[in-house]
Amino acid sequence: MELTDSKKGNFLIINLVGRLDTSNYGELEKKLLTFIENGENHIVVDCSEMVYVSSSGLRVFLMALKKTTSTGGKLYLCALQENIREIFEIAGFTSIFTIFNTQEEAVK
Amino acid sequence: MKEKQITIANRIDQLDFMVTELEILCEEWEIPMNISINLNLVLEELVTNIIFYGYEDQNEHEINIHFTFDDNRIEIVLVDDAKEFNLLLAAEPEFNTPIEEMKIGGLGIHLVKKIMNEIKYERSDNKNILKLVKNLN
């Protein structure tokens, strides 16, 4: 997995490339926590190049959603591939998360 | 009928090997990508649980995963000698509670139950035998 950060307006954007699984979810967790602790609580995770997510990865998103929401921030996800969206649906996450089709829509 | 068996040790670094073997199998058996990803998620969840929580000693143990594919039906039998764990009895996450109050747990088990069409658990000869079925249509 590779993570790249950028900033668009108020939003911090994390681009996630590859597999988010048991072996590497800690990297994303650490990054998100660091940003949120530093006051960057408007975050978009761009999932256009995410090809797999395990439950440990889903738990990181849930943790980040709780942290951003409780500090008055936002956590958006965007551009999920169809197979990944299916997993989010099975997990019941599509009703919990705000998911945009594109990064442009997310940062509007 | 097609079949294949994978044996891994109870170390987390074995997940990579398991995933690679699963990918090869899905390609050879022409299993659609979304099903392949779902099976990957299910196996990662179950095997991670066994490795992290199943053993009280420091010894090496074998985990066997047996796949059969017949008539659009994939059957996976997972056998381990870890302590007894019946996932059919495991608690479900609470999705109706507000996000701030939701506990982060039980999610993986919930996914396994949602993804697979049939699950059967048996404890026999000090082993957990978990039979999982996924229908392709």
gemmi code that builds the backbone of each chain (N, CA, C; Angstrom):
import gemmi

chains = {
    "A": [
        ("MET", (0.838, -1.193, 0.000), (0.000, 0.000, 0.000), (0.878, 1.250, 0.000)),
        ("GLU", (0.446, 2.236, -0.757), (1.129, 3.528, -0.740), (0.143, 4.620, -0.383)),
        ("LEU", (0.607, 5.558, 0.446), (-0.244, 6.664, 0.863), (0.412, 7.975, 0.452)),
        ("THR", (-0.354, 8.835, -0.232), (0.158, 10.154, -0.611), (-0.794, 11.210, -0.082)),
        ("ASP", (-0.252, 12.279, 0.504), (-1.104, 13.334, 1.059), (-1.025, 14.592, 0.212)),
        ("SER", (-2.144, 15.280, 0.150), (-2.145, 16.595, -0.499), (-3.222, 17.451, 0.153)),
        ("LYS", (-3.264, 18.708, -0.216), (-4.233, 19.609, 0.411), (-5.024, 20.316, -0.673)),
        ("LYS", (-6.345, 20.305, -0.541), (-7.212, 21.029, -1.479), (-8.202, 21.836, -0.670)),
        ("GLY", (-8.061, 23.163, -0.658), (-8.947, 24.001, 0.156), (-8.819, 23.608, 1.618)),
        ("ASN", (-9.971, 23.347, 2.245), (-9.976, 22.967, 3.656), (-9.618, 21.511, 3.885)),
        ("PHE", (-9.604, 20.761, 2.806), (-9.490, 19.314, 2.966), (-8.080, 18.768, 2.786)),
        ("LEU", (-7.754, 17.841, 3.659), (-6.540, 17.074, 3.483), (-6.927, 15.817, 2.717)),
        ("ILE", (-6.205, 15.521, 1.663), (-6.560, 14.364, 0.850), (-5.493, 13.278, 0.983)),
        ("ILE", (-5.949, 12.084, 1.306), (-5.022, 10.945, 1.355), (-5.375, 10.030, 0.189)),
        ("ASN", (-4.397, 9.816, -0.673), (-4.599, 8.919, -1.790), (-4.062, 7.539, -1.413)),
        ("LEU", (-4.955, 6.540, -1.416), (-4.567, 5.195, -0.973), (-4.429, 4.282, -2.190)),
        ("VAL", (-3.234, 3.758, -2.395), (-2.987, 2.901, -3.560), (-2.625, 1.492, -3.101)),
        ("GLY", (-3.361, 0.499, -3.612), (-3.024, -0.905, -3.331), (-3.962, -1.565, -2.343)),
        ("ARG", (-3.385, -2.474, -1.540), (-4.182, -3.280, -0.599), (-4.096, -2.713, 0.809)),
        ("LEU", (-5.247, -2.565, 1.457), (-5.282, -2.161, 2.868), (-5.695, -3.401, 3.657)),
        ("ASP", (-4.739, -3.994, 4.377), (-5.029, -5.262, 5.044), (-4.383, -5.353, 6.424)),
        ("THR", (-4.400, -6.558, 6.987), (-3.881, -6.787, 8.338), (-2.406, -6.397, 8.465)),
        ("SER", (-1.653, -6.523, 7.363), (-0.215, -6.272, 7.451), (0.127, -4.783, 7.455)),
        ("ASN", (-0.798, -3.925, 6.994), (-0.399, -2.516, 6.852), (-1.422, -1.482, 7.342)),
        ("TYR", (-2.531, -1.930, 7.928), (-3.559, -0.963, 8.340), (-3.014, 0.040, 9.366)),
        ("GLY", (-1.989, -0.383, 10.134), (-1.398, 0.471, 11.150), (-0.803, 1.752, 10.573)),
        ("GLU", (-0.283, 1.660, 9.342), (0.297, 2.860, 8.682), (-0.775, 3.921, 8.457)),
        ("LEU", (-1.930, 3.474, 7.959), (-3.021, 4.419, 7.701), (-3.559, 4.960, 9.018)),
        ("GLU", (-3.679, 4.077, 10.002), (-4.198, 4.466, 11.313), (-3.324, 5.571, 11.920)),
        ("LYS", (-2.018, 5.347, 11.871), (-1.064, 6.292, 12.450), (-1.151, 7.651, 11.743)),
        ("LYS", (-1.219, 7.583, 10.419), (-1.287, 8.814, 9.627), (-2.553, 9.612, 9.955)),
        ("LEU", (-3.686, 8.919, 9.965), (-4.954, 9.596, 10.240), (-4.958, 10.205, 11.644)),
        ("LEU", (-4.475, 9.433, 12.619), (-4.450, 9.928, 13.992), (-3.558, 11.148, 14.134)),
        ("THR", (-2.415, 11.125, 13.465), (-1.492, 12.263, 13.522), (-2.151, 13.519, 12.952)),
        ("PHE", (-2.791, 13.358, 11.784), (-3.467, 14.512, 11.184), (-4.552, 15.054, 12.092)),
        ("ILE", (-5.387, 14.155, 12.610), (-6.527, 14.589, 13.433), (-6.018, 15.283, 14.711)),
        ("GLU", (-4.978, 14.712, 15.322), (-4.407, 15.321, 16.533), (-3.824, 16.704, 16.244)),
        ("ASN", (-3.359, 16.905, 15.004), (-2.795, 18.198, 14.633), (-3.848, 19.174, 14.118)),
        ("GLY", (-5.107, 18.801, 14.288), (-6.190, 19.715, 13.920), (-6.665, 19.611, 12.480)),
        ("GLU", (-6.082, 18.698, 11.713), (-6.537, 18.490, 10.322), (-7.686, 17.491, 10.372)),
        ("ASN", (-8.906, 17.989, 10.664), (-10.001, 17.039, 10.826), (-11.019, 17.080, 9.680)),
        ("HIS", (-10.640, 17.688, 8.558), (-11.438, 17.591, 7.332), (-10.628, 16.772, 6.336)),
        ("ILE", (-10.993, 15.511, 6.237), (-10.154, 14.574, 5.490), (-10.957, 13.841, 4.413)),
        ("VAL", (-10.349, 13.710, 3.243), (-10.926, 12.887, 2.176), (-9.948, 11.753, 1.896)),
        ("VAL", (-10.432, 10.519, 1.921), (-9.581, 9.403, 1.496), (-10.002, 9.033, 0.072)),
        ("ASP", (-9.081, 9.245, -0.854), (-9.339, 8.916, -2.257), (-9.014, 7.436, -2.456)),
        ("CYS", (-10.063, 6.646, -2.757), (-9.915, 5.180, -2.835), (-9.875, 4.678, -4.273)),
        ("SER", (-9.624, 5.603, -5.235), (-9.723, 5.196, -6.642), (-8.728, 4.090, -7.014)),
        ("GLU", (-7.612, 4.008, -6.254), (-6.629, 2.961, -6.566), (-6.500, 1.931, -5.444)),
        ("MET", (-7.520, 1.876, -4.587), (-7.520, 0.855, -3.527), (-8.137, -0.419, -4.101)),
        ("VAL", (-7.398, -1.524, -4.049), (-7.877, -2.745, -4.702), (-8.386, -3.803, -3.723)),
        ("TYR", (-8.160, -3.575, -2.429), (-8.620, -4.545, -1.438), (-8.701, -3.883, -0.079)),
        ("VAL", (-9.707, -4.264, 0.702), (-9.769, -3.788, 2.078), (-10.250, -4.927, 2.965)),
        ("SER", (-9.558, -5.137, 4.076), (-9.972, -6.173, 5.028), (-10.722, -5.508, 6.169)),
        ("SER", (-11.212, -6.316, 7.101), (-11.966, -5.717, 8.206), (-11.068, -4.840, 9.066)),
        ("SER", (-9.771, -5.150, 9.123), (-8.870, -4.284, 9.902), (-8.777, -2.902, 9.260)),
        ("GLY", (-8.833, -2.861, 7.929), (-8.848, -1.585, 7.218), (-10.149, -0.829, 7.455)),
        ("LEU", (-11.250, -1.553, 7.404), (-12.555, -0.923, 7.643), (-12.611, -0.322, 9.043)),
        ("ARG", (-12.005, -1.017, 10.000), (-11.995, -0.523, 11.379), (-11.241, 0.800, 11.502)),
        ("VAL", (-10.189, 0.960, 10.693), (-9.430, 2.224, 10.715), (-10.316, 3.374, 10.224)),
        ("PHE", (-11.065, 3.133, 9.144), (-11.968, 4.174, 8.644), (-12.999, 4.548, 9.704)),
        ("LEU", (-13.527, 3.529, 10.380), (-14.541, 3.774, 11.404), (-13.965, 4.581, 12.568)),
        ("MET", (-12.757, 4.227, 12.971), (-12.079, 4.944, 14.050), (-11.886, 6.415, 13.645)),
        ("ALA", (-11.429, 6.629, 12.398), (-11.161, 7.991, 11.925), (-12.460, 8.792, 11.815)),
        ("LEU", (-13.532, 8.124, 11.414), (-14.832, 8.801, 11.322), (-15.271, 9.277, 12.700)),
        ("LYS", (-15.124, 8.402, 13.688), (-15.499, 8.765, 15.061), (-14.684, 9.956, 15.547)),
        ("LYS", (-13.371, 9.909, 15.303), (-12.469, 10.968, 15.796), (-12.762, 12.298, 15.116)),
        ("THR", (-12.967, 12.275, 13.795), (-13.209, 13.535, 13.093), (-14.580, 14.095, 13.494)),
        ("THR", (-15.588, 13.212, 13.544), (-16.940, 13.661, 13.893), (-16.969, 14.270, 15.294)),
        ("SER", (-16.286, 13.628, 16.234), (-16.340, 14.110, 17.625), (-15.583, 15.424, 17.812)),
        ("THR", (-14.749, 15.800, 16.818), (-14.049, 17.078, 16.931), (-14.606, 18.110, 15.937)),
        ("GLY", (-15.819, 17.833, 15.437), (-16.471, 18.775, 14.527), (-15.930, 18.740, 13.105)),
        ("GLY", (-15.206, 17.713, 12.762), (-14.632, 17.610, 11.425), (-15.426, 16.691, 10.516)),
        ("LYS", (-14.790, 16.330, 9.397), (-15.452, 15.451, 8.432), (-14.460, 14.431, 7.900)),
        ("LEU", (-14.978, 13.231, 7.646), (-14.177, 12.236, 6.934), (-15.003, 11.746, 5.756)),
        ("TYR", (-14.523, 12.054, 4.560), (-15.223, 11.605, 3.358), (-14.381, 10.557, 2.647)),
        ("LEU", (-15.078, 9.662, 1.962), (-14.388, 8.716, 1.099), (-14.829, 8.999, -0.324)),
        ("CYS", (-13.959, 8.746, -1.291), (-14.393, 8.959, -2.671), (-13.798, 7.943, -3.626)),
        ("ALA", (-14.497, 7.788, -4.749), (-14.039, 7.010, -5.899), (-13.752, 5.540, -5.585)),
        ("LEU", (-14.644, 4.911, -4.844), (-14.461, 3.490, -4.530), (-14.667, 2.625, -5.776)),
        ("GLN", (-13.774, 1.684, -5.991), (-13.973, 0.725, -7.075), (-15.182, -0.145, -6.726)),
        ("GLU", (-15.792, -0.708, -7.755), (-17.042, -1.447, -7.560), (-16.904, -2.596, -6.543)),
        ("ASN", (-15.810, -3.348, -6.645), (-15.617, -4.494, -5.738), (-15.442, -4.048, -4.286)),
        ("ILE", (-14.834, -2.872, -4.124), (-14.617, -2.328, -2.776), (-15.929, -1.789, -2.217)),
        ("ARG", (-16.694, -1.138, -3.087), (-17.996, -0.611, -2.672), (-18.895, -1.750, -2.175)),
        ("GLU", (-18.770, -2.892, -2.861), (-19.559, -4.069, -2.466), (-19.230, -4.475, -1.022)),
        ("ILE", (-17.947, -4.438, -0.677), (-17.531, -4.791, 0.689), (-18.085, -3.762, 1.688)),
        ("PHE", (-18.027, -2.477, 1.314), (-18.583, -1.430, 2.182), (-20.081, -1.653, 2.396)),
        ("GLU", (-20.760, -2.083, 1.331), (-22.201, -2.342, 1.448), (-22.469, -3.515, 2.376)),
        ("ILE", (-21.705, -4.596, 2.186), (-21.885, -5.786, 3.029), (-21.638, -5.425, 4.496)),
        ("ALA", (-20.659, -4.568, 4.728), (-20.296, -4.180, 6.101), (-21.308, -3.212, 6.717)),
        ("GLY", (-22.213, -2.684, 5.880), (-23.170, -1.701, 6.372), (-22.561, -0.309, 6.460)),
        ("PHE", (-21.436, -0.113, 5.794), (-20.704, 1.155, 5.898), (-21.222, 2.238, 4.955)),
        ("THR", (-21.964, 1.846, 3.911), (-22.418, 2.875, 2.958), (-23.438, 3.805, 3.614)),
        ("SER", (-24.090, 3.322, 4.679), (-25.050, 4.207, 5.362), (-24.374, 5.018, 6.473)),
        ("ILE", (-23.178, 4.646, 6.858), (-22.468, 5.354, 7.931), (-21.554, 6.441, 7.351)),
        ("PHE", (-20.928, 6.121, 6.214), (-19.951, 7.046, 5.616), (-20.568, 7.892, 4.512)),
        ("THR", (-20.012, 9.080, 4.325), (-20.361, 9.890, 3.172), (-19.370, 9.541, 2.075)),
        ("ILE", (-19.911, 8.994, 0.995), (-19.036, 8.518, -0.086), (-19.366, 9.271, -1.372)),
        ("PHE", (-18.360, 9.901, -1.955), (-18.548, 10.638, -3.202), (-17.980, 9.843, -4.367)),
        ("ASN", (-18.540, 10.117, -5.556), (-18.047, 9.410, -6.741), (-16.663, 9.888, -7.162)),
        ("THR", (-16.423, 11.192, -6.970), (-15.133, 11.738, -7.384), (-14.543, 12.615, -6.275)),
        ("GLN", (-13.237, 12.823, -6.386), (-12.544, 13.676, -5.408), (-13.050, 15.124, -5.496)),
        ("GLU", (-13.334, 15.578, -6.725), (-13.804, 16.950, -6.947), (-15.100, 17.205, -6.170)),
        ("GLU", (-16.018, 16.233, -6.231), (-17.294, 16.379, -5.509), (-17.064, 16.401, -4.003)),
        ("ALA", (-16.117, 15.607, -3.530), (-15.866, 15.504, -2.090), (-15.353, 16.814, -1.489)),
        ("VAL", (-14.536, 17.537, -2.235), (-13.905, 18.742, -1.663), (-14.694, 20.026, -1.931)),
        ("LYS", (-15.822, 19.907, -2.624), (-16.657, 21.083, -2.934), (-17.122, 21.798, -1.682)),
    ],
    "B": [
        ("MET", (-15.106, -31.847, -10.561), (-14.834, -31.088, -9.334), (-13.344, -30.745, -9.238)),
        ("LYS", (-13.079, -29.503, -8.849), (-11.680, -29.096, -8.667), (-11.395, -28.995, -7.175)),
        ("GLU", (-10.179, -29.292, -6.804), (-9.838, -29.091, -5.389), (-8.383, -28.704, -5.183)),
        ("LYS", (-8.149, -28.071, -4.061), (-6.799, -27.618, -3.737), (-6.677, -27.456, -2.226)),
        ("GLN", (-5.499, -27.751, -1.713), (-5.280, -27.548, -0.279), (-4.071, -26.650, -0.034)),
        ("ILE", (-4.235, -25.755, 0.915), (-3.125, -24.895, 1.333), (-2.881, -25.155, 2.814)),
        ("THR", (-1.626, -25.309, 3.180), (-1.293, -25.440, 4.597), (-0.363, -24.298, 4.966)),
        ("ILE", (-0.724, -23.598, 6.042), (0.137, -22.509, 6.498), (0.458, -22.703, 7.976)),
        ("ALA", (1.499, -22.029, 8.424), (1.844, -22.038, 9.848), (1.126, -20.873, 10.527)),
        ("ASN", (1.057, -20.923, 11.863), (0.337, -19.882, 12.614), (1.206, -18.645, 12.827)),
        ("ARG", (1.696, -18.088, 11.719), (2.456, -16.830, 11.766), (1.796, -15.853, 10.810)),
        ("ILE", (1.760, -14.593, 11.214), (1.034, -13.594, 10.426), (1.714, -13.369, 9.059)),
        ("ASP", (3.023, -13.620, 8.985), (3.704, -13.446, 7.683), (3.254, -14.483, 6.651)),
        ("GLN", (2.514, -15.506, 7.106), (2.013, -16.527, 6.180), (0.798, -16.036, 5.378)),
        ("LEU", (0.231, -14.902, 5.799), (-0.947, -14.376, 5.087), (-0.637, -14.057, 3.625)),
        ("ASP", (0.547, -13.512, 3.388), (0.950, -13.181, 2.013), (0.907, -14.411, 1.122)),
        ("PHE", (1.459, -15.513, 1.652), (1.479, -16.774, 0.908), (0.038, -17.234, 0.639)),
        ("MET", (-0.795, -17.166, 1.669), (-2.191, -17.596, 1.535), (-2.914, -16.780, 0.458)),
        ("VAL", (-2.706, -15.457, 0.493), (-3.367, -14.570, -0.476), (-2.902, -14.878, -1.892)),
        ("THR", (-1.587, -15.084, -2.054), (-1.053, -15.406, -3.383), (-1.653, -16.714, -3.895)),
        ("GLU", (-1.688, -17.736, -3.027), (-2.254, -19.028, -3.427), (-3.734, -18.889, -3.797)),
        ("LEU", (-4.445, -18.084, -3.041), (-5.872, -17.869, -3.323), (-6.054, -17.169, -4.668)),
        ("GLU", (-5.204, -16.191, -4.933), (-5.284, -15.465, -6.205), (-5.032, -16.406, -7.390)),
        ("ILE", (-4.026, -17.278, -7.233), (-3.717, -18.243, -8.303), (-4.921, -19.166, -8.535)),
        ("LEU", (-5.458, -19.667, -7.423), (-6.604, -20.568, -7.496), (-7.798, -19.909, -8.199)),
        ("CYS", (-8.095, -18.668, -7.821), (-9.248, -17.969, -8.401), (-9.042, -17.725, -9.898)),
        ("GLU", (-7.800, -17.474, -10.261), (-7.502, -17.266, -11.675), (-7.677, -18.574, -12.451)),
        ("GLU", (-7.100, -19.658, -11.897), (-7.185, -20.972, -12.557), (-8.628, -21.455, -12.681)),
        ("TRP", (-9.412, -21.196, -11.653), (-10.802, -21.677, -11.654), (-11.772, -20.649, -12.231)),
        ("GLU", (-11.228, -19.555, -12.743), (-12.004, -18.484, -13.372), (-13.129, -17.967, -12.463)),
        ("ILE", (-12.755, -17.693, -11.238), (-13.706, -17.148, -10.267), (-13.709, -15.623, -10.392)),
        ("PRO", (-14.892, -15.002, -10.489), (-14.941, -13.541, -10.692), (-14.195, -12.768, -9.597)),
        ("MET", (-13.677, -11.610, -10.004), (-12.838, -10.803, -9.114), (-13.550, -10.419, -7.816)),
        ("ASN", (-14.835, -10.060, -7.895), (-15.515, -9.639, -6.656), (-15.618, -10.801, -5.663)),
        ("ILE", (-15.830, -12.011, -6.173), (-15.899, -13.190, -5.297), (-14.510, -13.470, -4.720)),
        ("SER", (-13.497, -13.353, -5.562), (-12.122, -13.578, -5.133), (-11.754, -12.628, -3.984)),
        ("ILE", (-12.132, -11.356, -4.114), (-11.855, -10.366, -3.063), (-12.623, -10.711, -1.789)),
        ("ASN", (-13.869, -11.144, -1.949), (-14.666, -11.523, -0.782), (-14.071, -12.728, -0.058)),
        ("LEU", (-13.603, -13.711, -0.822), (-13.001, -14.901, -0.198), (-11.701, -14.529, 0.513)),
        ("ASN", (-10.950, -13.644, -0.112), (-9.721, -13.144, 0.500), (-10.019, -12.512, 1.862)),
        ("LEU", (-11.047, -11.681, 1.875), (-11.432, -10.993, 3.117), (-11.847, -12.004, 4.201)),
        ("VAL", (-12.649, -12.973, 3.812), (-13.130, -13.997, 4.752), (-11.955, -14.784, 5.326)),
        ("LEU", (-11.062, -15.233, 4.453), (-9.932, -16.045, 4.936), (-8.969, -15.222, 5.778)),
        ("GLU", (-8.715, -13.990, 5.359), (-7.825, -13.133, 6.147), (-8.383, -12.958, 7.554)),
        ("GLU", (-9.685, -12.727, 7.630), (-10.338, -12.522, 8.918), (-10.221, -13.759, 9.806)),
        ("LEU", (-10.589, -14.905, 9.244), (-10.622, -16.135, 10.041), (-9.216, -16.558, 10.466)),
        ("VAL", (-8.275, -16.506, 9.533), (-6.914, -16.958, 9.832), (-6.227, -15.988, 10.808)),
        ("THR", (-6.463, -14.693, 10.638), (-5.896, -13.711, 11.571), (-6.415, -13.964, 12.989)),
        ("ASN", (-7.711, -14.228, 13.097), (-8.298, -14.535, 14.410), (-7.634, -15.757, 15.036)),
        ("ILE", (-7.435, -16.784, 14.239), (-6.812, -18.023, 14.752), (-5.395, -17.709, 15.236)),
        ("ILE", (-4.633, -17.000, 14.403), (-3.225, -16.736, 14.737), (-3.105, -15.829, 15.970)),
        ("PHE", (-3.927, -14.781, 16.029), (-3.811, -13.820, 17.140), (-4.402, -14.327, 18.456)),
        ("TYR", (-5.501, -15.055, 18.368), (-6.226, -15.388, 19.606), (-6.357, -16.883, 19.895)),
        ("GLY", (-5.898, -17.722, 18.980), (-6.211, -19.145, 19.106), (-5.295, -19.989, 19.968)),
        ("TYR", (-4.053, -19.518, 20.154), (-3.081, -20.408, 20.794), (-2.560, -19.840, 22.112)),
        ("GLU", (-2.387, -20.762, 23.060), (-1.839, -20.328, 24.343), (-0.356, -20.667, 24.474)),
        ("ASP", (0.162, -21.492, 23.567), (1.595, -21.809, 23.615), (2.333, -21.022, 22.514)),
        ("GLN", (3.627, -21.188, 22.473), (4.442, -20.470, 21.482), (4.868, -21.390, 20.334)),
        ("ASN", (4.291, -22.573, 20.296), (4.717, -23.562, 19.300), (4.144, -23.251, 17.913)),
        ("GLU", (4.763, -23.908, 16.936), (4.249, -23.754, 15.583), (3.077, -24.725, 15.378)),
        ("HIS", (2.024, -24.224, 14.777), (0.846, -25.057, 14.497), (0.509, -24.945, 13.016)),
        ("GLU", (-0.193, -25.974, 12.527), (-0.616, -25.971, 11.127), (-2.073, -25.535, 11.007)),
        ("ILE", (-2.321, -24.737, 9.993), (-3.700, -24.376, 9.647), (-3.931, -24.874, 8.220)),
        ("ASN", (-4.953, -25.695, 8.062), (-5.242, -26.258, 6.740), (-6.473, -25.607, 6.122)),
        ("ILE", (-6.327, -25.270, 4.843), (-7.459, -24.677, 4.123), (-7.688, -25.514, 2.868)),
        ("HIS", (-8.821, -26.123, 2.806), (-9.133, -27.006, 1.676), (-10.261, -26.401, 0.842)),
        ("PHE", (-10.000, -26.261, -0.459), (-10.995, -25.649, -1.353), (-11.541, -26.698, -2.317)),
        ("THR", (-12.839, -26.667, -2.527), (-13.399, -27.448, -3.637), (-14.338, -26.543, -4.426)),
        ("PHE", (-14.390, -26.773, -5.713), (-15.209, -25.956, -6.594), (-15.986, -26.888, -7.501)),
        ("ASP", (-17.303, -26.819, -7.389), (-18.137, -27.725, -8.154), (-19.493, -27.067, -8.358)),
        ("ASP", (-19.976, -27.081, -9.576), (-21.333, -26.629, -9.856), (-21.589, -25.211, -9.304)),
        ("ASN", (-20.687, -24.287, -9.617), (-20.812, -22.889, -9.191), (-20.850, -22.696, -7.681)),
        ("ARG", (-20.214, -23.599, -6.971), (-20.247, -23.572, -5.513), (-18.822, -23.787, -5.005)),
        ("ILE", (-18.344, -22.837, -4.222), (-17.006, -22.979, -3.649), (-17.158, -23.364, -2.190)),
        ("GLU", (-16.513, -24.453, -1.824), (-16.560, -24.867, -0.429), (-15.157, -24.750, 0.155)),
        ("ILE", (-15.075, -24.129, 1.314), (-13.788, -23.971, 1.989), (-13.891, -24.664, 3.340)),
        ("VAL", (-12.942, -25.543, 3.629), (-12.915, -26.167, 4.952), (-11.623, -25.743, 5.633)),
        ("LEU", (-11.802, -25.088, 6.769), (-10.666, -24.543, 7.513), (-10.497, -25.390, 8.778)),
        ("VAL", (-9.319, -25.981, 8.934), (-9.090, -26.850, 10.091), (-7.882, -26.341, 10.874)),
        ("ASP", (-8.059, -26.163, 12.179), (-6.936, -25.737, 13.014), (-7.036, -26.428, 14.364)),
        ("ASP", (-5.891, -26.470, 15.080), (-5.898, -27.085, 16.412), (-5.810, -26.009, 17.503)),
        ("ALA", (-6.341, -24.846, 17.196), (-6.395, -23.760, 18.196), (-7.526, -24.044, 19.181)),
        ("LYS", (-7.631, -23.161, 20.197), (-8.702, -23.394, 21.177), (-10.076, -23.236, 20.516)),
        ("GLU", (-11.064, -23.813, 21.162), (-12.397, -23.864, 20.569), (-12.932, -22.467, 20.276)),
        ("PHE", (-13.354, -22.264, 19.041), (-13.984, -20.986, 18.699), (-15.081, -21.224, 17.664)),
        ("ASN", (-16.298, -20.989, 18.082), (-17.442, -21.141, 17.187), (-17.936, -19.757, 16.780)),
        ("LEU", (-17.606, -19.354, 15.556), (-17.955, -17.978, 15.163), (-19.449, -17.783, 15.032)),
        ("LEU", (-20.192, -18.877, 14.921), (-21.649, -18.739, 14.852), (-22.219, -18.215, 16.169)),
        ("LEU", (-21.441, -18.353, 17.241), (-21.888, -17.863, 18.549), (-21.333, -16.473, 18.874)),
        ("ALA", (-20.499, -15.928, 17.969), (-19.860, -14.634, 18.247), (-20.851, -13.478, 18.106)),
        ("ALA", (-20.630, -12.432, 18.903), (-21.541, -11.276, 18.926), (-21.442, -10.465, 17.637)),
        ("GLU", (-22.547, -9.893, 17.235), (-22.610, -9.040, 16.038), (-22.359, -7.578, 16.419)),
        ("PRO", (-21.810, -6.784, 15.510), (-21.641, -5.353, 15.830), (-22.990, -4.637, 15.857)),
        ("GLU", (-23.025, -3.511, 16.558), (-24.283, -2.760, 16.666), (-24.263, -1.605, 15.675)),
        ("PHE", (-24.977, -1.757, 14.584), (-24.949, -0.719, 13.555), (-25.992, 0.369, 13.771)),
        ("ASN", (-26.949, 0.099, 14.656), (-28.018, 1.084, 14.818), (-27.695, 2.170, 15.838)),
        ("THR", (-26.616, 1.964, 16.591), (-26.248, 2.961, 17.587), (-25.511, 4.125, 16.907)),
        ("PRO", (-25.573, 5.330, 17.502), (-24.862, 6.471, 16.902), (-23.358, 6.182, 16.773)),
        ("ILE", (-22.765, 6.771, 15.767), (-21.368, 6.501, 15.430), (-20.427, 6.689, 16.625)),
        ("GLU", (-20.700, 7.694, 17.452), (-19.811, 7.971, 18.589), (-19.852, 6.859, 19.628)),
        ("GLU", (-20.986, 6.137, 19.670), (-21.143, 5.119, 20.711), (-20.858, 3.707, 20.200)),
        ("MET", (-20.666, 3.595, 18.879), (-20.504, 2.268, 18.290), (-19.179, 1.630, 18.708)),
        ("LYS", (-19.235, 0.386, 19.105), (-18.010, -0.318, 19.458), (-17.352, -0.839, 18.181)),
        ("ILE", (-16.027, -0.753, 18.139), (-15.320, -1.258, 16.964), (-14.937, -2.708, 17.239)),
        ("GLY", (-15.822, -3.608, 16.934), (-15.517, -5.019, 17.186), (-16.535, -5.888, 16.507)),
        ("GLY", (-16.182, -7.134, 16.305), (-17.123, -8.079, 15.712), (-17.365, -7.865, 14.232)),
        ("LEU", (-16.711, -6.845, 13.680), (-16.959, -6.500, 12.283), (-16.533, -7.609, 11.310)),
        ("GLY", (-15.366, -8.168, 11.544), (-14.853, -9.209, 10.652), (-15.762, -10.427, 10.621)),
        ("ILE", (-16.218, -10.828, 11.795), (-17.102, -11.992, 11.895), (-18.422, -11.709, 11.173)),
        ("HIS", (-18.901, -10.482, 11.336), (-20.127, -10.046, 10.659), (-19.961, -10.168, 9.139)),
        ("LEU", (-18.804, -9.754, 8.643), (-18.537, -9.826, 7.204), (-18.505, -11.276, 6.723)),
        ("VAL", (-17.860, -12.139, 7.504), (-17.780, -13.560, 7.134), (-19.198, -14.131, 7.006)),
        ("LYS", (-20.039, -13.817, 7.994), (-21.414, -14.343, 7.985), (-22.219, -13.788, 6.815)),
        ("LYS", (-21.982, -12.521, 6.485), (-22.718, -11.885, 5.391), (-22.287, -12.413, 4.023)),
        ("ILE", (-20.971, -12.633, 3.880), (-20.435, -12.995, 2.565), (-20.746, -14.456, 2.221)),
        ("MET", (-20.582, -15.356, 3.186), (-20.728, -16.779, 2.883), (-22.199, -17.193, 2.933)),
        ("ASN", (-22.561, -18.128, 2.074), (-23.951, -18.574, 2.014), (-24.274, -19.650, 3.050)),
        ("GLU", (-23.268, -20.451, 3.386), (-23.482, -21.489, 4.413), (-22.266, -21.543, 5.309)),
        ("ILE", (-22.484, -21.726, 6.593), (-21.378, -21.880, 7.543), (-21.740, -23.012, 8.500)),
        ("LYS", (-20.797, -23.920, 8.688), (-21.041, -25.015, 9.618), (-19.806, -25.167, 10.501)),
        ("TYR", (-20.013, -25.248, 11.796), (-18.885, -25.384, 12.716), (-18.947, -26.721, 13.430)),
        ("GLU", (-17.779, -27.306, 13.609), (-17.693, -28.579, 14.320), (-16.409, -28.601, 15.133)),
        ("ARG", (-16.481, -29.101, 16.356), (-15.279, -29.310, 17.164), (-15.089, -30.813, 17.255)),
        ("SER", (-13.978, -31.276, 16.737), (-13.778, -32.718, 16.704), (-12.288, -33.018, 16.853)),
        ("ASP", (-11.951, -33.977, 17.694), (-10.569, -34.400, 17.863), (-9.667, -33.211, 18.232)),
        ("ASN", (-10.183, -32.331, 19.106), (-9.472, -31.114, 19.527), (-9.169, -30.152, 18.381)),
        ("LYS", (-9.966, -30.214, 17.344), (-9.768, -29.296, 16.218), (-11.043, -28.520, 15.916)),
        ("ASN", (-10.840, -27.286, 15.451), (-11.955, -26.508, 14.920), (-12.082, -26.844, 13.443)),
        ("ILE", (-13.265, -27.233, 13.041), (-13.496, -27.520, 11.623), (-14.622, -26.601, 11.151)),
        ("LEU", (-14.243, -25.668, 10.306), (-15.211, -24.680, 9.839), (-15.437, -24.878, 8.354)),
        ("LYS", (-16.677, -25.165, 8.003), (-17.017, -25.387, 6.596), (-17.812, -24.189, 6.102)),
        ("LEU", (-17.309, -23.583, 5.027), (-17.941, -22.373, 4.492), (-18.273, -22.585, 3.022)),
        ("VAL", (-19.439, -22.133, 2.607), (-19.824, -22.279, 1.205), (-20.183, -20.922, 0.610)),
        ("LYS", (-19.682, -20.694, -0.602), (-20.075, -19.489, -1.350), (-20.651, -19.935, -2.691)),
        ("ASN", (-21.878, -19.533, -2.939), (-22.495, -19.824, -4.237), (-22.153, -18.704, -5.211)),
        ("LEU", (-21.846, -19.092, -6.446), (-21.435, -18.066, -7.405), (-22.603, -17.389, -8.115)),
        ("ASN", (-23.785, -17.975, -8.047), (-24.888, -17.294, -8.751), (-26.036, -16.943, -7.816)),
    ],
}
model = gemmi.Model(1)
for chain_id, residues in chains.items():
    chain = gemmi.Chain(chain_id)
    for i, (resn, *xyz) in enumerate(residues, 1):
        res = gemmi.Residue()
        res.name, res.seqid = resn, gemmi.SeqId(i, " ")
        for name, pos in zip(("N", "CA", "C"), xyz):
            atom = gemmi.Atom()
            atom.name, atom.element = name, gemmi.Element(name[0])
            atom.pos, atom.b_iso = gemmi.Position(*pos), 0.0
            res.add_atom(atom)
        chain.add_residue(res)
    model.add_chain(chain)
structure = gemmi.Structure()
structure.add_model(model)
structure.setup_entities()
